[in-house]
Every structure is written in structure tokens, then in C-alpha cells.
Amino acid sequence: MQGYFEFDERVRRSGLGKAPKAVLLYLLKRANDSAACWVSQAAIAAATSFSVRSVGSAVREVRELGLVSTCCNDLTSTLHYTL
């Protein structure tokens, strides 16, 4: 994971809306010591009170900014996120 202050500054400068910030906070909370977590967009939606569609858009936005990388598991709807 990037240094905390560098990551924090990138988020601050990005101009992200509420849903992308909520998704990032949730992923940070779930991340292990390697800055990775495995969670479905439905679980993120339930935890953040955003729709699954909003979560999908938020994930795409933070991924395009380089704040998160994702990799899917073809057998489940769970994504592997790396911060």
C-alpha cells in the first residue's frame, strides 16, 4: 500500500464524490496487512447504503484514478481489491 499521507493526499485532490469515498473507506477497513481484500460489490453496497450500481461506478472511478486495482474471480462475484 502507498504511504498513508501520499494516499490521503491523492484522495483529497481527486475530487471524489460520496460513493467513491465511502467505497474506499470500506475497502481500507476490510484490507489485510498486504492492503488487499476480497469482497463483493453487493456486500460493499449493503455496508455503505449505496446501490450495487453506484458501487460499481464508484469502483470504476477509483480504479481509473489508480487508487485501487481489482482482479476478478470467475467463479464468484467477489473481487480482489488492492489498495
C-alpha positions in Angstrom: 0.0 0.0 0.0 1.2 3.5 -0.7 2.3 5.6 2.2 -0.7 6.8 4.1 -0.1 10.5 3.6 0.5 10.1 -0.1 -2.6 8.1 -0.5 -4.6 10.6 1.6 -3.4 13.5 -0.5 -4.3 11.7 -3.7 -7.8 11.1 -2.4 -8.2 14.7 -1.3 -7.0 16.1 -4.7 -9.1 13.7 -6.7 -12.5 15.5 -6.1 -14.2 12.1 -5.5 -17.9 12.2 -4.6 -19.6 10.5 -1.7 -19.9 7.0 -3.1 -16.3 6.6 -4.2 -15.1 7.9 -0.9 -17.4 5.5 1.0 -16.2 2.6 -1.1 -12.6 3.5 -0.5 -13.2 3.8 3.3 -14.9 0.4 3.3 -12.1 -1.2 1.4 -9.5 0.3 3.7 -11.4 -1.0 6.7 -11.5 -4.5 5.2 -7.9 -4.6 3.9 -5.4 -7.0 5.4 -1.8 -6.2 6.1 -1.0 -6.6 2.4 -3.5 -3.9 1.6 -5.8 -6.4 -0.1 -9.3 -7.6 0.5 -11.9 -9.8 -1.2 -15.5 -8.6 -1.2 -18.5 -8.4 -3.5 -20.0 -5.2 -4.7 -23.2 -6.3 -3.1 -21.5 -6.5 0.3 -20.0 -3.1 -0.2 -23.4 -1.7 -1.2 -25.0 -3.2 1.9 -22.3 -1.8 4.2 -22.3 1.7 2.6 -26.1 2.1 1.8 -25.3 2.8 -1.8 -26.9 0.7 -4.6 -24.8 -2.0 -6.3 -24.9 0.0 -9.5 -23.5 3.1 -7.6 -20.8 0.9 -6.0 -19.8 -0.4 -9.4 -19.5 3.1 -10.8 -17.5 4.1 -7.7 -15.1 1.2 -8.0 -14.6 2.0 -11.7 -13.8 5.7 -10.8 -11.3 4.9 -8.0 -9.7 2.2 -10.2 -9.3 4.7 -13.1 -7.6 7.1 -10.7 -5.2 4.4 -9.7 -6.3 4.3 -6.1 -7.4 0.7 -6.2 -6.7 -2.2 -8.5 -9.1 -5.1 -9.0 -9.0 -8.7 -10.1 -12.0 -10.9 -10.5 -12.6 -14.4 -9.6 -14.5 -16.1 -12.4 -16.3 -18.5 -10.1 -17.9 -15.9 -7.8 -19.0 -12.3 -7.8 -16.2 -11.4 -5.4 -13.5 -9.1 -6.5 -9.9 -8.9 -5.2 -9.1 -5.3 -4.3 -5.6 -4.0 -3.7 -5.1 -0.5 -2.3 
